[in-house]
Amino acid sequence: MDFNLTKEQAMIRKMVRDFAEGVIGPRTIEIDTEAKFPLDIFEQMGELGLLGIPFPEEYGGSGGDTLSYAIAVEEIGRVCGSTGLSYAAAVSLGASPIYYFGTEEQKREFLTPLASGKALGSFGLTEPNAGSDAGGTKTTAVVDGDDFIINGEKCFITNASFAKTLIVTAVTGKNEKGKNIISAIIVPTDAPGVTITSNYDKMGVRGSDTAEIVLDNVRVPRSNLLGDEKKGFSQFLYTLDGGRISIAALGLGIAQASLEKALQYAKERKQFGQSISNFQAIQFKLADIAMEVELARNMVYKAAWLKDNDKPFTKESAYAKLFATETAFRAANQAIQIHGGYGYMREYEVERYLRDAKLLEIGEGTSEVQRLVIARQLGC
């Protein structure tokens, strides 16, 4: 077992860390308080090749692997949860399905601008009445000659307001058992009938765009069908398996930031004539956070390694997503406790970590869904 990063992975970590601390860091409080998507930062990330890390160079990518990408999400999330979430969604959800399931023509037309950082993509799965029950999709796509006509509504969709393309799930028919066939279809955001609004006032990850999409008789070519028409459900399950690695990496980054802030404050804060880091109660909190962060990192990196080596990773991605995101919430909560009253104040940032971390226990499959996935993988 080799736990060392390759030379390339170590270089990516340093590059992303320097960018996150130097460019994103000075604006994180502003991004959160103003709830404003930092489009210029994403343009710079595109120029650096960060939006194409796990994609081949022939499609405008950087030719990296899943582990390199997870490290990049971790480093950005360590500085800004909002930017980290939008980055993870753009790559794992907006671009990856086209790489996994797209035709050569679709990859050239739709993936290349995403991987090269010239555009953002978005994944429209969740609906007002279809969250954890993704099979309950109500959006429909009806064949009309050489086109699909799509009608429906999507909610809580990351990056949609700034995306060039959407991948939407829609019911395209019934199978032999009478169950809905759910397909994935590429929809340009400028297609007539597409309305995107972003009016959510969120608790955390406030600088990450979250939008509602209404599809009113949207007409797209049938050639925009992504992958197998009858395997859309299994395709987005595979997509979510990969996406969970990135959300786990984001949780890991927030947990690492919480540890660093708590440790720094504990060493500086004096009470009863000495640094509070000398008190066993504080030491135990810091030790628990550090242990869980390291365990989370091992899980995230292993899941990424399994995916890179074409091994089954469904169970491990659920392990990583569940443990790393719950670790992020616990670590942020304890960091606030260590800061005392100051931890409740925005300027010390740890309260933001808690607000940002909470979403990670909900999005990309709730913690409860992860436990179901794991149980089913165990044969329950």
Contacts in CASP RR format, 6 or more apart in sequence:
PFRMAT RR
TARGET T0000
AUTHOR 0000-0000-0000
METHOD contacts of the structure
MODEL  1
MDFNLTKEQAMIRKMVRDFAEGVIGPRTIEIDTEAKFPLDIFEQMGELGL
LGIPFPEEYGGSGGDTLSYAIAVEEIGRVCGSTGLSYAAAVSLGASPIYY
FGTEEQKREFLTPLASGKALGSFGLTEPNAGSDAGGTKTTAVVDGDDFII
NGEKCFITNASFAKTLIVTAVTGKNEKGKNIISAIIVPTDAPGVTITSNY
DKMGVRGSDTAEIVLDNVRVPRSNLLGDEKKGFSQFLYTLDGGRISIAAL
GLGIAQASLEKALQYAKERKQFGQSISNFQAIQFKLADIAMEVELARNMV
YKAAWLKDNDKPFTKESAYAKLFATETAFRAANQAIQIHGGYGYMREYEV
ERYLRDAKLLEIGEGTSEVQRLVIARQLGC
5 13 0 8 1.000
5 67 0 8 1.000
5 71 0 8 1.000
8 64 0 8 1.000
8 68 0 8 1.000
9 65 0 8 1.000
9 67 0 8 1.000
9 68 0 8 1.000
9 71 0 8 1.000
12 53 0 8 1.000
12 68 0 8 1.000
12 71 0 8 1.000
12 72 0 8 1.000
13 71 0 8 1.000
13 72 0 8 1.000
13 75 0 8 1.000
15 48 0 8 1.000
16 50 0 8 1.000
16 71 0 8 1.000
16 72 0 8 1.000
16 75 0 8 1.000
16 76 0 8 1.000
17 75 0 8 1.000
17 78 0 8 1.000
19 44 0 8 1.000
19 45 0 8 1.000
19 48 0 8 1.000
19 50 0 8 1.000
20 75 0 8 1.000
20 76 0 8 1.000
20 77 0 8 1.000
20 78 0 8 1.000
20 79 0 8 1.000
20 80 0 8 1.000
21 79 0 8 1.000
23 41 0 8 1.000
23 44 0 8 1.000
24 38 0 8 1.000
24 41 0 8 1.000
24 76 0 8 1.000
24 79 0 8 1.000
24 80 0 8 1.000
24 83 0 8 1.000
25 79 0 8 1.000
25 80 0 8 1.000
27 38 0 8 1.000
27 41 0 8 1.000
27 80 0 8 1.000
28 79 0 8 1.000
28 80 0 8 1.000
28 82 0 8 1.000
28 83 0 8 1.000
28 349 0 8 1.000
28 352 0 8 1.000
29 346 0 8 1.000
29 347 0 8 1.000
29 349 0 8 1.000
29 352 0 8 1.000
30 36 0 8 1.000
31 38 0 8 1.000
31 80 0 8 1.000
31 82 0 8 1.000
31 83 0 8 1.000
31 206 0 8 1.000
31 207 0 8 1.000
32 82 0 8 1.000
32 204 0 8 1.000
32 206 0 8 1.000
32 207 0 8 1.000
32 352 0 8 1.000
33 206 0 8 1.000
33 346 0 8 1.000
34 207 0 8 1.000
35 201 0 8 1.000
35 202 0 8 1.000
35 206 0 8 1.000
35 207 0 8 1.000
36 207 0 8 1.000
37 86 0 8 1.000
37 161 0 8 1.000
37 162 0 8 1.000
37 207 0 8 1.000
37 208 0 8 1.000
37 209 0 8 1.000
38 82 0 8 1.000
38 83 0 8 1.000
38 207 0 8 1.000
39 162 0 8 1.000
41 83 0 8 1.000
42 51 0 8 1.000
42 86 0 8 1.000
42 87 0 8 1.000
42 90 0 8 1.000
42 120 0 8 1.000
42 162 0 8 1.000
43 117 0 8 1.000
45 51 0 8 1.000
45 87 0 8 1.000
45 117 0 8 1.000
46 52 0 8 1.000
46 116 0 8 1.000
46 117 0 8 1.000
46 118 0 8 1.000
47 117 0 8 1.000
49 61 0 8 1.000
49 62 0 8 1.000
49 116 0 8 1.000
49 117 0 8 1.000
50 62 0 8 1.000
50 72 0 8 1.000
50 87 0 8 1.000
51 87 0 8 1.000
51 90 0 8 1.000
51 91 0 8 1.000
51 95 0 8 1.000
51 114 0 8 1.000
51 115 0 8 1.000
51 116 0 8 1.000
51 117 0 8 1.000
51 120 0 8 1.000
52 60 0 8 1.000
52 61 0 8 1.000
52 62 0 8 1.000
52 63 0 8 1.000
52 91 0 8 1.000
52 95 0 8 1.000
52 114 0 8 1.000
52 115 0 8 1.000
52 116 0 8 1.000
52 117 0 8 1.000
53 61 0 8 1.000
53 62 0 8 1.000
53 63 0 8 1.000
53 64 0 8 1.000
53 68 0 8 1.000
53 69 0 8 1.000
53 72 0 8 1.000
53 91 0 8 1.000
54 62 0 8 1.000
54 63 0 8 1.000
54 64 0 8 1.000
54 65 0 8 1.000
54 66 0 8 1.000
54 68 0 8 1.000
54 69 0 8 1.000
54 91 0 8 1.000
54 96 0 8 1.000
55 61 0 8 1.000
55 62 0 8 1.000
55 63 0 8 1.000
55 64 0 8 1.000
55 95 0 8 1.000
55 99 0 8 1.000
55 111 0 8 1.000
55 115 0 8 1.000
56 63 0 8 1.000
57 63 0 8 1.000
59 99 0 8 1.000
59 107 0 8 1.000
59 108 0 8 1.000
59 111 0 8 1.000
59 112 0 8 1.000
59 115 0 8 1.000
60 112 0 8 1.000
60 115 0 8 1.000
60 116 0 8 1.000
61 115 0 8 1.000
61 116 0 8 1.000
65 304 0 8 1.000
65 308 0 8 1.000
66 242 0 8 1.000
66 245 0 8 1.000
66 304 0 8 1.000
66 305 0 8 1.000
66 307 0 8 1.000
66 308 0 8 1.000
67 301 0 8 1.000
67 304 0 8 1.000
67 305 0 8 1.000
67 308 0 8 1.000
69 91 0 8 1.000
69 246 0 8 1.000
69 304 0 8 1.000
70 245 0 8 1.000
70 246 0 8 1.000
70 248 0 8 1.000
70 249 0 8 1.000
70 300 0 8 1.000
70 301 0 8 1.000
70 304 0 8 1.000
71 249 0 8 1.000
72 87 0 8 1.000
73 84 0 8 1.000
73 87 0 8 1.000
73 88 0 8 1.000
73 246 0 8 1.000
73 249 0 8 1.000
73 250 0 8 1.000
73 253 0 8 1.000
74 249 0 8 1.000
74 250 0 8 1.000
74 251 0 8 1.000
74 252 0 8 1.000
74 253 0 8 1.000
74 256 0 8 1.000
74 297 0 8 1.000
74 300 0 8 1.000
75 253 0 8 1.000
76 83 0 8 1.000
76 84 0 8 1.000
76 87 0 8 1.000
77 83 0 8 1.000
77 84 0 8 1.000
77 250 0 8 1.000
77 251 0 8 1.000
77 253 0 8 1.000
77 254 0 8 1.000
77 257 0 8 1.000
78 253 0 8 1.000
78 254 0 8 1.000
78 256 0 8 1.000
78 257 0 8 1.000
79 257 0 8 1.000
81 205 0 8 1.000
81 208 0 8 1.000
81 250 0 8 1.000
81 254 0 8 1.000
81 356 0 8 1.000
82 204 0 8 1.000
82 205 0 8 1.000
82 206 0 8 1.000
82 207 0 8 1.000
82 208 0 8 1.000
82 356 0 8 1.000
83 207 0 8 1.000
83 208 0 8 1.000
84 208 0 8 1.000
84 250 0 8 1.000
85 158 0 8 1.000
85 205 0 8 1.000
85 208 0 8 1.000
85 250 0 8 1.000
85 356 0 8 1.000
85 359 0 8 1.000
86 158 0 8 1.000
86 159 0 8 1.000
86 207 0 8 1.000
86 208 0 8 1.000
86 209 0 8 1.000
88 243 0 8 1.000
88 246 0 8 1.000
88 247 0 8 1.000
88 249 0 8 1.000
88 250 0 8 1.000
89 122 0 8 1.000
89 123 0 8 1.000
89 158 0 8 1.000
89 159 0 8 1.000
89 208 0 8 1.000
90 114 0 8 1.000
90 120 0 8 1.000
90 121 0 8 1.000
90 122 0 8 1.000
90 159 0 8 1.000
91 246 0 8 1.000
92 239 0 8 1.000
92 242 0 8 1.000
92 243 0 8 1.000
92 245 0 8 1.000
92 246 0 8 1.000
93 121 0 8 1.000
93 122 0 8 1.000
93 123 0 8 1.000
93 158 0 8 1.000
93 167 0 8 1.000
93 239 0 8 1.000
93 243 0 8 1.000
94 114 0 8 1.000
94 120 0 8 1.000
94 121 0 8 1.000
94 122 0 8 1.000
94 123 0 8 1.000
94 159 0 8 1.000
94 163 0 8 1.000
94 165 0 8 1.000
94 167 0 8 1.000
95 111 0 8 1.000
95 114 0 8 1.000
95 115 0 8 1.000
95 121 0 8 1.000
96 239 0 8 1.000
96 242 0 8 1.000
96 243 0 8 1.000
97 123 0 8 1.000
97 167 0 8 1.000
97 184 0 8 1.000
97 226 0 8 1.000
97 235 0 8 1.000
97 236 0 8 1.000
97 239 0 8 1.000
98 106 0 8 1.000
98 107 0 8 1.000
98 110 0 8 1.000
98 111 0 8 1.000
98 114 0 8 1.000
98 167 0 8 1.000
98 186 0 8 1.000
98 226 0 8 1.000
99 107 0 8 1.000
99 111 0 8 1.000
99 115 0 8 1.000
100 235 0 8 1.000
100 238 0 8 1.000
100 239 0 8 1.000
101 184 0 8 1.000
101 226 0 8 1.000
101 227 0 8 1.000
101 228 0 8 1.000
101 235 0 8 1.000
102 111 0 8 1.000
102 226 0 8 1.000
102 227 0 8 1.000
103 227 0 8 1.000
105 223 0 8 1.000
106 186 0 8 1.000
106 223 0 8 1.000
106 224 0 8 1.000
106 226 0 8 1.000
110 165 0 8 1.000
110 186 0 8 1.000
113 119 0 8 1.000
113 164 0 8 1.000
114 120 0 8 1.000
114 121 0 8 1.000
114 164 0 8 1.000
114 165 0 8 1.000
119 163 0 8 1.000
119 164 0 8 1.000
119 165 0 8 1.000
120 159 0 8 1.000
120 162 0 8 1.000
120 163 0 8 1.000
120 164 0 8 1.000
121 159 0 8 1.000
121 163 0 8 1.000
121 164 0 8 1.000
121 165 0 8 1.000
121 166 0 8 1.000
121 167 0 8 1.000
122 157 0 8 1.000
122 158 0 8 1.000
122 159 0 8 1.000
122 160 0 8 1.000
122 163 0 8 1.000
122 165 0 8 1.000
122 166 0 8 1.000
122 167 0 8 1.000
122 189 0 8 1.000
122 211 0 8 1.000
123 157 0 8 1.000
123 158 0 8 1.000
123 166 0 8 1.000
123 167 0 8 1.000
123 236 0 8 1.000
123 239 0 8 1.000
124 154 0 8 1.000
124 157 0 8 1.000
124 160 0 8 1.000
124 166 0 8 1.000
124 167 0 8 1.000
124 168 0 8 1.000
124 169 0 8 1.000
124 213 0 8 1.000
125 134 0 8 1.000
125 137 0 8 1.000
125 154 0 8 1.000
125 157 0 8 1.000
125 168 0 8 1.000
125 169 0 8 1.000
125 236 0 8 1.000
126 134 0 8 1.000
126 154 0 8 1.000
126 155 0 8 1.000
126 156 0 8 1.000
126 157 0 8 1.000
127 136 0 8 1.000
127 137 0 8 1.000
127 138 0 8 1.000
127 139 0 8 1.000
127 152 0 8 1.000
127 153 0 8 1.000
127 154 0 8 1.000
127 155 0 8 1.000
128 153 0 8 1.000
128 155 0 8 1.000
129 136 0 8 1.000
129 138 0 8 1.000
130 136 0 8 1.000
130 137 0 8 1.000
130 138 0 8 1.000
132 365 0 8 1.000
132 366 0 8 1.000
132 368 0 8 1.000
132 369 0 8 1.000
134 169 0 8 1.000
134 182 0 8 1.000
134 233 0 8 1.000
134 236 0 8 1.000
135 180 0 8 1.000
135 182 0 8 1.000
135 233 0 8 1.000
136 180 0 8 1.000
137 169 0 8 1.000
137 170 0 8 1.000
137 171 0 8 1.000
137 180 0 8 1.000
137 182 0 8 1.000
138 152 0 8 1.000
138 153 0 8 1.000
138 171 0 8 1.000
139 150 0 8 1.000
139 151 0 8 1.000
139 152 0 8 1.000
139 153 0 8 1.000
139 154 0 8 1.000
139 168 0 8 1.000
139 169 0 8 1.000
139 170 0 8 1.000
139 171 0 8 1.000
139 215 0 8 1.000
140 150 0 8 1.000
140 151 0 8 1.000
140 152 0 8 1.000
140 170 0 8 1.000
140 171 0 8 1.000
140 172 0 8 1.000
141 148 0 8 1.000
141 149 0 8 1.000
141 150 0 8 1.000
141 170 0 8 1.000
141 171 0 8 1.000
141 172 0 8 1.000
141 183 0 8 1.000
141 185 0 8 1.000
142 148 0 8 1.000
142 149 0 8 1.000
142 150 0 8 1.000
142 151 0 8 1.000
142 172 0 8 1.000
143 172 0 8 1.000
143 222 0 8 1.000
144 219 0 8 1.000
145 222 0 8 1.000
146 221 0 8 1.000
146 222 0 8 1.000
146 223 0 8 1.000
147 219 0 8 1.000
147 220 0 8 1.000
147 221 0 8 1.000
147 222 0 8 1.000
148 170 0 8 1.000
148 172 0 8 1.000
148 185 0 8 1.000
148 219 0 8 1.000
148 220 0 8 1.000
148 221 0 8 1.000
148 222 0 8 1.000
148 224 0 8 1.000
148 225 0 8 1.000
149 217 0 8 1.000
149 218 0 8 1.000
149 219 0 8 1.000
150 168 0 8 1.000
150 170 0 8 1.000
150 185 0 8 1.000
150 187 0 8 1.000
150 215 0 8 1.000
150 217 0 8 1.000
150 218 0 8 1.000
150 219 0 8 1.000
150 220 0 8 1.000
151 215 0 8 1.000
151 216 0 8 1.000
151 217 0 8 1.000
151 218 0 8 1.000
152 170 0 8 1.000
152 214 0 8 1.000
152 215 0 8 1.000
152 216 0 8 1.000
153 212 0 8 1.000
153 213 0 8 1.000
153 214 0 8 1.000
153 215 0 8 1.000
154 160 0 8 1.000
154 168 0 8 1.000
154 212 0 8 1.000
154 213 0 8 1.000
154 215 0 8 1.000
155 212 0 8 1.000
155 213 0 8 1.000
156 200 0 8 1.000
156 210 0 8 1.000
156 212 0 8 1.000
157 166 0 8 1.000
157 210 0 8 1.000
157 211 0 8 1.000
157 212 0 8 1.000
157 213 0 8 1.000
158 208 0 8 1.000
158 209 0 8 1.000
158 210 0 8 1.000
158 211 0 8 1.000
159 208 0 8 1.000
159 209 0 8 1.000
159 211 0 8 1.000
160 166 0 8 1.000
160 189 0 8 1.000
160 196 0 8 1.000
160 198 0 8 1.000
160 209 0 8 1.000
160 211 0 8 1.000
160 213 0 8 1.000
161 196 0 8 1.000
161 197 0 8 1.000
161 198 0 8 1.000
161 209 0 8 1.000
161 211 0 8 1.000
162 209 0 8 1.000
163 189 0 8 1.000
164 188 0 8 1.000
164 189 0 8 1.000
165 186 0 8 1.000
165 187 0 8 1.000
165 188 0 8 1.000
165 189 0 8 1.000
166 186 0 8 1.000
166 187 0 8 1.000
166 188 0 8 1.000
166 189 0 8 1.000
166 194 0 8 1.000
166 213 0 8 1.000
167 184 0 8 1.000
167 185 0 8 1.000
167 186 0 8 1.000
167 187 0 8 1.000
167 226 0 8 1.000
168 184 0 8 1.000
168 185 0 8 1.000
168 187 0 8 1.000
168 213 0 8 1.000
168 215 0 8 1.000
169 182 0 8 1.000
169 183 0 8 1.000
169 184 0 8 1.000
169 185 0 8 1.000
169 232 0 8 1.000
169 236 0 8 1.000
170 182 0 8 1.000
170 183 0 8 1.000
170 185 0 8 1.000
171 180 0 8 1.000
171 181 0 8 1.000
171 182 0 8 1.000
171 183 0 8 1.000
172 181 0 8 1.000
172 182 0 8 1.000
172 183 0 8 1.000
172 229 0 8 1.000
173 180 0 8 1.000
173 181 0 8 1.000
174 180 0 8 1.000
174 181 0 8 1.000
175 181 0 8 1.000
175 230 0 8 1.000
181 229 0 8 1.000
181 230 0 8 1.000
181 232 0 8 1.000
182 232 0 8 1.000
182 233 0 8 1.000
182 236 0 8 1.000
183 225 0 8 1.000
183 226 0 8 1.000
183 229 0 8 1.000
183 230 0 8 1.000
183 232 0 8 1.000
184 225 0 8 1.000
184 226 0 8 1.000
184 227 0 8 1.000
184 232 0 8 1.000
184 235 0 8 1.000
184 236 0 8 1.000
185 220 0 8 1.000
185 224 0 8 1.000
185 225 0 8 1.000
185 226 0 8 1.000
186 220 0 8 1.000
186 224 0 8 1.000
186 225 0 8 1.000
186 226 0 8 1.000
187 194 0 8 1.000
187 215 0 8 1.000
187 218 0 8 1.000
187 220 0 8 1.000
187 224 0 8 1.000
188 194 0 8 1.000
188 220 0 8 1.000
189 196 0 8 1.000
191 218 0 8 1.000
191 219 0 8 1.000
191 220 0 8 1.000
192 218 0 8 1.000
192 219 0 8 1.000
193 214 0 8 1.000
193 215 0 8 1.000
193 216 0 8 1.000
193 217 0 8 1.000
193 218 0 8 1.000
194 213 0 8 1.000
194 214 0 8 1.000
194 215 0 8 1.000
194 218 0 8 1.000
195 213 0 8 1.000
195 214 0 8 1.000
195 216 0 8 1.000
196 211 0 8 1.000
196 212 0 8 1.000
196 213 0 8 1.000
196 214 0 8 1.000
197 211 0 8 1.000
197 212 0 8 1.000
197 214 0 8 1.000
198 209 0 8 1.000
198 210 0 8 1.000
198 211 0 8 1.000
198 212 0 8 1.000
199 212 0 8 1.000
200 210 0 8 1.000
200 211 0 8 1.000
200 212 0 8 1.000
202 210 0 8 1.000
202 359 0 8 1.000
203 355 0 8 1.000
203 358 0 8 1.000
203 359 0 8 1.000
204 352 0 8 1.000
204 355 0 8 1.000
204 356 0 8 1.000
204 358 0 8 1.000
204 359 0 8 1.000
205 355 0 8 1.000
205 356 0 8 1.000
205 359 0 8 1.000
226 232 0 8 1.000
226 235 0 8 1.000
227 235 0 8 1.000
228 235 0 8 1.000
240 364 0 8 1.000
240 365 0 8 1.000
241 313 0 8 1.000
241 314 0 8 1.000
241 317 0 8 1.000
241 318 0 8 1.000
242 307 0 8 1.000
242 313 0 8 1.000
242 317 0 8 1.000
243 317 0 8 1.000
243 364 0 8 1.000
244 303 0 8 1.000
244 317 0 8 1.000
244 318 0 8 1.000
244 320 0 8 1.000
244 321 0 8 1.000
244 364 0 8 1.000
244 365 0 8 1.000
244 370 0 8 1.000
245 300 0 8 1.000
245 303 0 8 1.000
245 304 0 8 1.000
245 307 0 8 1.000
245 313 0 8 1.000
245 317 0 8 1.000
245 320 0 8 1.000
245 321 0 8 1.000
247 321 0 8 1.000
247 324 0 8 1.000
247 325 0 8 1.000
247 360 0 8 1.000
247 363 0 8 1.000
247 364 0 8 1.000
248 296 0 8 1.000
248 299 0 8 1.000
248 300 0 8 1.000
248 303 0 8 1.000
248 317 0 8 1.000
248 320 0 8 1.000
248 321 0 8 1.000
248 323 0 8 1.000
248 324 0 8 1.000
248 325 0 8 1.000
249 300 0 8 1.000
249 304 0 8 1.000
249 324 0 8 1.000
250 328 0 8 1.000
250 360 0 8 1.000
251 296 0 8 1.000
251 324 0 8 1.000
251 325 0 8 1.000
251 327 0 8 1.000
251 328 0 8 1.000
251 357 0 8 1.000
251 360 0 8 1.000
252 293 0 8 1.000
252 296 0 8 1.000
252 297 0 8 1.000
252 300 0 8 1.000
252 324 0 8 1.000
252 327 0 8 1.000
252 328 0 8 1.000
253 328 0 8 1.000
254 328 0 8 1.000
254 331 0 8 1.000
254 332 0 8 1.000
254 353 0 8 1.000
254 356 0 8 1.000
254 357 0 8 1.000
254 360 0 8 1.000
255 289 0 8 1.000
255 292 0 8 1.000
255 293 0 8 1.000
255 296 0 8 1.000
255 324 0 8 1.000
255 327 0 8 1.000
255 328 0 8 1.000
255 331 0 8 1.000
255 332 0 8 1.000
255 357 0 8 1.000
256 293 0 8 1.000
257 349 0 8 1.000
257 353 0 8 1.000
258 289 0 8 1.000
258 328 0 8 1.000
258 331 0 8 1.000
258 332 0 8 1.000
258 334 0 8 1.000
258 335 0 8 1.000
258 350 0 8 1.000
258 353 0 8 1.000
259 286 0 8 1.000
259 289 0 8 1.000
259 290 0 8 1.000
259 293 0 8 1.000
259 331 0 8 1.000
259 335 0 8 1.000
261 335 0 8 1.000
261 339 0 8 1.000
261 348 0 8 1.000
261 349 0 8 1.000
261 350 0 8 1.000
261 353 0 8 1.000
262 285 0 8 1.000
262 286 0 8 1.000
262 289 0 8 1.000
262 331 0 8 1.000
262 334 0 8 1.000
262 335 0 8 1.000
262 338 0 8 1.000
262 339 0 8 1.000
262 350 0 8 1.000
263 277 0 8 1.000
263 286 0 8 1.000
265 338 0 8 1.000
265 339 0 8 1.000
265 342 0 8 1.000
265 348 0 8 1.000
266 275 0 8 1.000
266 276 0 8 1.000
266 277 0 8 1.000
266 282 0 8 1.000
266 286 0 8 1.000
266 338 0 8 1.000
267 275 0 8 1.000
267 277 0 8 1.000
268 275 0 8 1.000
269 275 0 8 1.000
269 276 0 8 1.000
270 276 0 8 1.000
276 282 0 8 1.000
276 338 0 8 1.000
277 283 0 8 1.000
277 286 0 8 1.000
282 338 0 8 1.000
285 334 0 8 1.000
285 337 0 8 1.000
285 338 0 8 1.000
286 338 0 8 1.000
288 334 0 8 1.000
289 330 0 8 1.000
289 331 0 8 1.000
289 334 0 8 1.000
289 335 0 8 1.000
292 323 0 8 1.000
292 327 0 8 1.000
292 330 0 8 1.000
292 331 0 8 1.000
293 327 0 8 1.000
293 331 0 8 1.000
295 323 0 8 1.000
295 327 0 8 1.000
296 320 0 8 1.000
296 323 0 8 1.000
296 324 0 8 1.000
296 327 0 8 1.000
299 316 0 8 1.000
299 319 0 8 1.000
299 320 0 8 1.000
299 323 0 8 1.000
299 324 0 8 1.000
300 320 0 8 1.000
300 324 0 8 1.000
302 316 0 8 1.000
302 320 0 8 1.000
303 313 0 8 1.000
303 316 0 8 1.000
303 317 0 8 1.000
303 319 0 8 1.000
303 320 0 8 1.000
306 312 0 8 1.000
306 313 0 8 1.000
306 316 0 8 1.000
307 313 0 8 1.000
307 317 0 8 1.000
314 373 0 8 1.000
314 377 0 8 1.000
315 373 0 8 1.000
315 374 0 8 1.000
315 377 0 8 1.000
315 378 0 8 1.000
318 370 0 8 1.000
318 373 0 8 1.000
318 374 0 8 1.000
318 377 0 8 1.000
319 370 0 8 1.000
319 374 0 8 1.000
321 364 0 8 1.000
321 365 0 8 1.000
321 370 0 8 1.000
322 367 0 8 1.000
322 370 0 8 1.000
322 371 0 8 1.000
322 374 0 8 1.000
324 360 0 8 1.000
325 357 0 8 1.000
325 360 0 8 1.000
325 361 0 8 1.000
325 367 0 8 1.000
326 361 0 8 1.000
326 367 0 8 1.000
328 353 0 8 1.000
328 357 0 8 1.000
328 360 0 8 1.000
329 354 0 8 1.000
329 357 0 8 1.000
329 358 0 8 1.000
329 360 0 8 1.000
329 361 0 8 1.000
331 353 0 8 1.000
331 357 0 8 1.000
332 350 0 8 1.000
332 353 0 8 1.000
332 354 0 8 1.000
332 356 0 8 1.000
332 357 0 8 1.000
333 354 0 8 1.000
335 343 0 8 1.000
335 350 0 8 1.000
335 353 0 8 1.000
336 343 0 8 1.000
336 344 0 8 1.000
336 350 0 8 1.000
336 351 0 8 1.000
336 354 0 8 1.000
339 348 0 8 1.000
339 350 0 8 1.000
342 348 0 8 1.000
343 350 0 8 1.000
343 351 0 8 1.000
344 351 0 8 1.000
345 351 0 8 1.000
346 352 0 8 1.000
361 367 0 8 1.000
END
